[in-house]
Every structure is written in C-alpha cells, then in structure tokens.
Amino acid sequence: MRFVIQAFAGFVCILSAAVAPNSTAADFSIRWETNSVVATGIPSGTETNWPKVLSVYADQGNILTDMNLPQIAGWYNFEKGALTFRPQFPFTSGVNYRAVLRIGEKTLSATHEIPKGAMESTTYVAAIYPRTEELPENLLKFYLQFSAPMSGGHIYDHIHLRENEGKEVQLPFLEIDEELWDPTMTRLTLFLDPGRIKRGVRPLVEIGPALQPGKSYTLRIDREWHDAKGAPLKADCEKTFKVVAADREPPNPLRWKITAPKSKSRDPLTVVFDESLDHAIAQRVLRISDFKGSHVAGNVKLDALDRTFSFTPNERWAPGVHKLIVATIIEDLAGNNIGKPFDLDTAEDPRPTTNEVVKVSFTVR
C-alpha cells in the first residue's frame, strides 16, 4: 500500500492506492476543485457506469464505513481520459468528503476537507411566496427566494411551521429526497403534504390538515441554514399568516379584468386576477399574441400579492385585436388548474378535460 499526500489551496488530500503489479499510483489520480472532483488517467475502454468508477461520500473517517453509505448525488462528464463529478448540491464548509476511484484492480481513495472558517453572513431570505397574509386551508406550496445560491441537503432541519400559540405543526411538508431547487439554487419550492389536503385520503383522516381555518401560523426559516459558500444566513426569517376557508374553485380567465394599452405606445397591459395565483407559474405561462397571431415579446411583472399581471412590450403596440394566451396549467394557491380542481369530493368524479390554452381577446386602439 502506498500513501501520497497532496496539498491544494484550502485543504489537504490524503491518497491511498492499492497498486496492481507492474503499475504505479501515478497511472491515475484524483484532484479536488472548488465544486467538483476530477479523476485523470482513465484509460479508454473503461466501463461507463461512472458512479461505480468514481464514488463520492460524506467522510466518516474510515473508508469501509464511507463506502457503505449512500453516494452523493451529482453529474458525471468524461472527456479525454478525465472523469469529472459535480455534486447536485455544492460541497459544504466544515464537511469532510471522500472520493473512491476504481479502475480494474486498482483503488484510489482521496479525502477532502473544506475548512470551516468564520465567514461573513451576506445571504438572506429575499421573499416568501405567497406574500398575501391570508392563505387557504388547502394551500399547496410555498416558494422560498434567497438573495444568493444556497446549499442543499437537510433543508427540513431549518424550516418550521408553528401555530400562533407556538406549537409546532408536525410533518406539514412533503419531504422528498429530490429537493426542488431552481437551476440557480436561489429558489426552493416547498410543498405542503398533499395527503393532508386531499379529502378522503388516509393522512388527512388520521392526522388531520396541516392548516386549519381561523388559526394563524408562522413559517420560520432558521439562520443556521448555510448558503453555497458555507456561511449561515444573515438572519432568521418569518412569515405570519392567517388561514381561511379552502379554495376548490379553478381559476377562470373570463373573470379577469384586462386593461388594454393605447396603440403606438409602450404602456403596459394589465390583467387583474380574481384571486392570487401561483407566483412562479404565472410569470411563465401567460403570453400575448398580436392581431396576426404572432408572439409579442416583452417584460412580465406581478404585483406584491400576485393578483395583478403587467406586460410591457419591447416594441410599441400595434392597433387591433390581441389575445392573452393562458396555459391551462396555471395554478391558484391551492393548486387548482383551469378546469381542473386539485381536490375533488370523490375519487370517482373525473377531472374535466380542457384545451392546452385559453385565449382571451382584447383590443388595442
């Protein structure tokens, strides 16, 4: 057994290689980078089950113990003899990691320690959606918007839902392994447990709803949650809200109030919904077409309560009949789609079918 110690900026790797006859540990190597692991010297013809070739674990101080743990999830890329692993969530400050490279009879192990230093806290919770202070009993989800990329993993340790008396609601969220981050790691989608929303299913019958009308609750985000750089949040964040009756009526664009702009202007088109809609979905599924049926490019904005949509075109409005095109997957706060309520009274009642979009005309004069 040969041991090689390699020093890199900010951490130390201890490499141990079981060396096959007539070969050396230098035939291949492991290199740690800022947020990736690179294995080099991999010969052509190596099997392409990359998680088996290069495995990355949370280091427990013993290679046999580490290799019995689940591997860290991530993505692989192989090019010119170099295999690169990038974790699904950034490596965390203060955590030790181990990479194990297996090629034929050779095994190379490398541990990686990211120093846990005193880091300035600059990241904060920029917004919690929905922002309205009254939410339906069957609220489907929250969005947590952060000012900078966050670290993933163990997120539910830092998220708490409490009644106004201070009692914590037990298991209110749908805790899944595949955390629902956007590509920038700045927005997290946090679902409440649908089993405690849909009527007639066991969790709702046996445990009861997570939210009860007439009560007030506080959603709390702890500052101990670390951002992608390993620093804790700048401060705790809380959203207090009151629960009202359940909403089981789907959105209806025909009830929306549209204020058309003047022709030859770049005034915004405004659409006032009859209820608050899902913040993230509403921004991406509403489109405008002109009198020729062509897409109108422009900028979208929602008001603070997600009840007013404004669209400012890149070019001046042309006169004529335009259309607001609404994808039927748009949701209200309870997850109801156009023509498709999220919750039905009985399992036998089928969800009605709809077209993919609904078009509402307005005239630019």
C-alpha positions in Angstrom: 0.0 0.0 0.0 1.4 3.4 -1.0 0.3 6.7 0.6 0.7 10.0 -1.2 -0.1 13.4 0.4 -1.0 16.2 -1.9 -1.7 19.8 -0.7 -4.1 22.0 -2.5 -5.4 25.5 -1.7 -7.5 25.4 1.4 -7.5 21.7 2.0 -5.3 18.5 2.2 -5.9 15.3 0.3 -4.6 12.0 1.6 -4.4 9.5 -1.2 -4.1 5.7 -0.7 -3.7 3.4 -3.6 -3.8 -0.4 -3.8 -1.3 -0.9 -6.7 -1.5 -3.7 -9.1 1.7 -5.4 -10.2 3.8 -3.6 -12.8 1.8 -0.3 -12.3 2.1 2.7 -10.1 -0.3 5.0 -8.3 0.7 7.7 -10.7 -1.1 5.9 -13.5 -4.3 7.8 -12.4 -5.1 10.5 -9.9 -7.9 12.4 -8.1 -8.0 16.1 -8.0 -10.4 18.2 -5.9 -11.6 21.5 -7.3 -13.9 24.2 -6.0 -17.1 22.3 -6.5 -16.1 19.1 -8.4 -13.9 16.1 -8.3 -11.7 15.2 -11.3 -10.2 11.7 -11.9 -7.5 11.6 -14.5 -5.5 8.9 -16.4 -8.6 6.8 -17.0 -7.8 4.5 -20.0 -10.1 4.1 -23.0 -12.4 1.0 -22.7 -13.2 1.7 -19.0 -16.8 0.8 -18.2 -19.1 3.8 -18.3 -21.0 3.1 -15.1 -19.4 6.2 -13.8 -20.9 6.1 -10.2 -19.1 2.7 -9.9 -15.9 4.1 -11.3 -15.8 7.3 -9.2 -17.8 7.4 -6.0 -18.1 10.4 -3.6 -19.2 10.1 0.0 -19.5 12.1 3.2 -16.3 11.1 5.0 -16.8 9.3 8.4 -13.1 8.7 8.9 -13.0 5.1 7.7 -13.0 4.1 4.0 -15.0 0.9 4.7 -17.6 2.9 6.7 -17.8 5.5 4.0 -18.3 3.0 1.2 -21.4 1.6 3.0 -23.1 5.0 2.9 -25.2 6.3 0.0 -23.2 8.1 -2.6 -23.5 11.8 -3.0 -25.8 12.6 -6.0 -24.4 14.5 -8.9 -23.5 14.5 -12.5 -20.6 13.0 -14.5 -18.7 14.1 -17.6 -15.9 12.1 -19.3 -13.6 13.7 -21.8 -10.0 12.8 -22.9 -9.3 10.4 -20.0 -10.6 12.8 -17.3 -13.8 12.0 -15.4 -15.4 15.0 -13.6 -18.0 14.7 -10.9 -20.1 17.7 -9.9 -22.4 17.3 -6.8 -26.1 18.1 -7.1 -25.6 20.4 -4.2 -22.4 22.4 -3.5 -19.8 20.9 -1.2 -20.4 22.4 2.3 -17.9 24.2 4.5 -16.8 22.2 7.5 -17.8 18.8 6.0 -15.2 16.1 5.1 -15.6 14.1 1.8 -14.1 11.0 0.3 -13.7 10.1 -3.3 -13.0 6.5 -4.3 -11.7 5.7 -7.8 -11.8 2.1 -9.1 -10.1 1.1 -12.3 -9.7 -2.7 -12.8 -7.9 -4.0 -9.7 -6.8 -0.5 -8.7 -8.5 1.5 -6.0 -7.6 5.1 -5.2 -9.1 7.0 -2.2 -8.9 10.7 -1.6 -10.3 12.6 1.4 -11.2 16.3 1.1 -11.8 18.7 3.9 -13.2 22.2 3.4 -12.1 24.4 6.3 -14.8 25.8 8.4 -13.8 29.3 8.9 -15.6 32.4 10.1 -17.4 33.6 7.0 -19.4 36.8 6.7 -23.1 36.2 6.5 -24.5 38.0 3.5 -27.2 35.8 2.1 -30.8 36.3 3.3 -34.4 35.2 2.6 -35.4 37.8 0.0 -39.1 36.7 -0.2 -41.6 34.0 0.8 -44.4 33.4 -1.7 -47.3 33.6 -1.5 -46.9 37.1 0.1 -50.6 37.6 1.0 -51.4 37.4 4.7 -54.5 35.2 4.2 -53.9 31.7 2.8 -56.4 29.0 2.1 -56.7 25.9 4.2 -55.6 23.8 1.2 -52.6 25.9 0.3 -50.3 23.7 -1.8 -46.9 25.2 -1.6 -44.5 28.0 -0.6 -41.6 29.4 -2.6 -38.5 30.5 -0.6 -36.5 33.1 -2.6 -32.9 33.6 -1.4 -30.6 36.5 -2.3 -27.7 34.2 -3.3 -27.2 30.4 -4.1 -27.9 28.1 -1.1 -26.6 24.7 0.0 -28.9 21.8 -0.4 -29.5 18.7 1.8 -31.2 18.6 5.3 -33.3 21.6 4.4 -36.2 20.5 6.6 -33.9 20.9 9.7 -34.1 24.7 9.1 -37.8 25.1 8.1 -40.5 25.2 10.8 -44.3 25.8 10.8 -45.8 26.8 14.1 -49.3 27.7 15.3 -49.7 31.2 16.8 -49.6 29.6 20.3 -46.1 28.4 19.5 -46.9 24.7 18.9 -45.0 23.2 16.0 -47.0 21.5 13.3 -45.7 18.0 12.9 -44.6 16.9 9.4 -46.5 19.6 7.4 -44.3 19.3 4.3 -43.8 16.8 1.6 -40.3 15.7 2.5 -38.7 14.3 -0.6 -35.0 13.4 -1.4 -35.0 15.3 -4.7 -35.2 18.9 -3.3 -37.0 21.2 -5.7 -34.4 24.0 -6.3 -34.3 26.1 -9.4 -31.1 25.9 -11.5 -29.6 28.9 -9.7 -30.1 27.3 -6.2 -31.8 30.6 -5.1 -35.5 29.4 -5.1 -36.8 26.4 -3.3 -40.3 25.0 -3.9 -41.7 23.8 -0.6 -44.8 21.6 -1.0 -47.2 21.0 1.9 -48.1 17.3 2.2 -50.9 16.7 -0.4 -52.0 13.7 1.7 -53.2 16.2 4.4 -55.0 18.3 1.7 -57.0 15.9 -0.5 -60.2 14.8 1.1 -60.8 11.1 1.7 -57.1 10.0 1.8 -55.6 8.4 4.9 -53.2 11.1 6.2 -56.0 13.7 6.2 -58.3 11.3 8.0 -55.8 10.0 10.5 -53.6 13.1 11.2 -55.8 16.0 10.1 -54.9 19.0 7.9 -51.6 20.9 8.4 -53.5 24.2 8.3 -56.9 24.9 10.0 -59.1 27.8 9.1 -59.4 30.5 11.6 -55.9 29.9 13.0 -52.7 31.9 12.5 -49.4 30.3 11.7 -45.7 31.3 11.4 -43.4 29.9 8.8 -39.8 30.2 10.2 -36.5 29.9 8.3 -33.5 29.5 10.7 -30.4 31.4 10.1 -28.3 28.3 10.7 -29.1 27.2 7.1 -25.9 27.7 5.1 -25.5 29.3 1.7 -23.4 27.8 -1.1 -20.3 29.3 0.3 -20.8 27.7 3.7 -21.9 30.8 5.6 -25.1 30.9 7.6 -28.0 33.1 6.6 -27.8 36.8 7.7 -30.8 36.5 9.9 -33.9 34.3 10.7 -36.9 35.0 8.6 -40.6 34.6 9.5 -43.9 34.8 7.6 -47.0 35.0 9.7 -50.4 34.4 8.1 -54.0 33.6 8.8 -55.8 30.6 7.3 -59.1 31.0 5.6 -61.6 28.5 4.1 -60.3 26.1 1.4 -60.4 27.1 -2.2 -61.6 24.4 -4.5 -62.7 26.6 -7.5 -60.4 26.6 -10.5 -59.1 29.8 -12.0 -61.3 31.3 -14.7 -59.6 33.8 -17.1 -63.0 35.0 -18.3 -63.5 36.7 -14.9 -60.2 38.6 -15.1 -60.2 42.3 -15.8 -58.0 43.3 -18.7 -57.0 46.9 -19.3 -55.7 47.4 -22.8 -52.9 49.9 -23.6 -53.1 52.6 -26.2 -51.7 51.9 -29.7 -48.3 53.2 -30.7 -47.4 53.3 -27.0 -45.3 51.0 -24.8 -47.8 51.3 -21.9 -48.2 48.1 -20.0 -51.1 45.7 -20.5 -52.6 45.0 -17.1 -54.6 41.9 -16.1 -56.2 41.8 -12.6 -56.9 38.2 -11.5 -59.9 37.4 -9.3 -57.6 35.7 -6.8 -53.9 35.4 -6.1 -52.1 32.9 -8.4 -49.0 30.8 -8.1 -46.1 33.2 -8.3 -43.6 31.2 -10.3 -46.1 29.6 -12.8 -48.0 32.8 -13.5 -44.8 34.5 -14.7 -44.0 31.9 -17.3 -47.4 30.7 -18.7 -49.1 33.9 -19.8 -48.3 35.1 -23.3 -49.5 37.8 -25.7 -50.2 37.5 -29.4 -50.9 40.3 -31.8 -53.7 40.6 -34.5 -51.6 38.5 -36.8 -51.2 35.7 -34.2 -47.5 36.4 -33.7 -45.9 36.3 -30.3 -45.4 39.8 -28.7 -42.1 40.0 -26.8 -41.8 42.0 -23.6 -41.3 42.0 -19.8 -43.6 40.5 -17.3 -44.3 41.7 -13.7 -46.6 40.6 -10.9 -47.7 42.8 -8.0 -46.9 42.0 -4.4 -50.0 39.8 -3.9 -49.7 38.0 -7.3 -53.1 39.4 -8.3 -52.1 41.9 -11.0 -50.1 40.9 -14.1 -48.5 43.6 -16.2 -46.8 43.2 -19.5 -44.6 45.9 -21.1 -43.8 45.2 -24.8 -40.3 45.6 -26.3 -41.9 47.4 -29.3 -44.8 49.8 -29.5 -48.3 48.3 -29.5 -49.9 47.9 -33.0 -53.6 48.6 -33.2 -56.0 45.7 -33.5 -57.3 42.7 -31.6 -54.7 40.9 -29.5 -55.0 37.8 -27.3 -53.9 37.0 -23.8 -52.9 33.3 -24.0 -53.2 31.4 -20.8 -51.8 27.9 -20.4 -54.3 25.7 -18.5 -51.6 24.6 -16.1 -51.7 27.9 -14.4 -52.5 27.5 -10.7 -54.1 29.3 -7.9 -52.7 29.0 -4.4 -54.5 25.7 -3.8 -53.1 24.1 -6.9 -56.3 24.3 -8.9 -55.7 24.5 -12.7 -58.1 25.9 -15.3 -60.9 23.4 -15.4 -59.1 21.0 -13.1 -59.6 21.4 -9.3 -56.8 19.9 -7.3 -59.2 18.4 -4.8 -62.4 16.5 -5.7 -65.1 15.3 -3.3 -64.9 11.7 -4.6 -62.3 9.6 -6.3 -64.9 8.5 -8.9 -65.5 12.1 -10.1 -63.1 12.5 -13.1 -61.2 15.7 -13.6 -62.7 17.6 -16.6 -60.5 17.8 -19.7 -59.6 21.2 -21.2 -57.6 22.5 -24.1 -53.9 23.3 -23.6 -54.5 27.1 -23.6 -57.3 29.5 -23.1 -57.3 32.7 -25.2 -58.9 36.0 -24.1 -59.2 38.8 -26.7 -58.6 42.5 -26.0 -58.4 45.4 -28.4 -55.6 47.9 -28.7 -56.9 51.2 -30.0 
